[in-house]
Structure formats: structure tokens, C-alpha cells
Amino acid sequence: MAIETDELVNLKNDIQDLKGIVLNLKVQDVYSEVMTTEQALKYLKVSIRTLQILRDTGKVKFSQDGKMIRYRKADLDAYLAEYRVGR
């Protein structure tokens, strides 16, 4: 069974298109998983003071650059899983 040159070119183009889509999705996933303090408060449904205590005690991981604090959704999920009652 012979594959035509045009079919190979079309296949190559389709693969390149898929590669671009996958790379774009990966970039979106990285940024959608990073939350501001306000987003983390809503996600955890806690007060700002409670979130500060969770940071200070090391129960919730975060990144800080100057005054800017960010949380990864995976870290917040890990906190929720670790302190889940009724395992």
C-alpha cells in the first residue's frame, strides 16, 4: 500500500496543528491553576485571616514576590485532602 505525497503532507500538517493545540492547552492549564489571594479565599471558603494562619503555619504552600502572593490549585487541593475528616 503506497502513501501519496499529498497524504503525507496533509498528515504532517495535521500533526503540527495538533501539536500547537496541545502546547496551548498546557500553557492554559499552568495559568489556570495559579490563584490570587482573593481566588484562594473563595476556593477554600475561608476568611483572609484564616488563610494567613494557614500560610504562617505552613499548612498551605504559596509563592510570594514582594507583596504579590499566589497559590497553586494543586497545593490548595492537597491541603483539603490532608485535613479531610471521615477518610
N, C-alpha and C positions, 0 to 999 in steps of 0.2 A: 504494500500500500504506500503510495507516494504522497507526500505532503507538498502542496503547491507553495511557491514562494510567497504569493499573496496571503495565503493562510498563515504562514509563519510570521509575516509582518503584522497581520491583524492580531495574532496571538501575542506577539511581543508588545504591541500597543495596549492590549487588554491587561497584560501583566503590569505594565508601567502605570496604567490607570489605577489598578487595584493597590499597587504599592503606595501611590500618592494618597489614596483614601485611608489606608491603614496607618500611615505615618501621621496624617491629620487627626485621626481618631486618638492615637496615642498622645499627641500633644494636648488635645482637648481633655482627655482623662486626667492628665497630670494637673492641669489648671483647675479642673472642676473639683478635684479632691482637696484643694487648699482653701481654707476658710479664714475669714476675718474674725475678730473677736465677736462682733455682732452676729455673724452667721453661726459661730460655735455656740453662743448663748441660746439662740433659737433652736439649734440642733439638739443640744443637751437639755434644754428647758430648765436652765438654772439662772440664778442672778449673777451679776458681774462679780460680786464679792465671792460667791461660791466658786466661780471659775478661777478667780485669783488664788483662792486657797488651794484648789486642785493643782494649779501651776506651781505654787510655792512648796507644796508637799511632794511634788514630783509624780503625782498620780496621772497627770495629763502632760504629755510631751508637747512642746511648741518650739517655734523658731522666732527669734527676735533680732531685728535690725534697727537699732535706735529705739524709737517708741513704737515702731510697727511690729505687731505680734501676729503670727499666722499659725494655724493648726491644720494638720493633715487629717482628713476624714478617717483614715485608717487608724490613726492614733486615738481619736475620739471613740471609734468603734471598739478598739482594744480595751480602753478604759471601761466602757459599758459592759463588755463581755466579762472582764475580770471581776467586776463588782456586782455581777448579776446574782440575784438571790433565787434559790429554787432550782439549782442546776440539775 
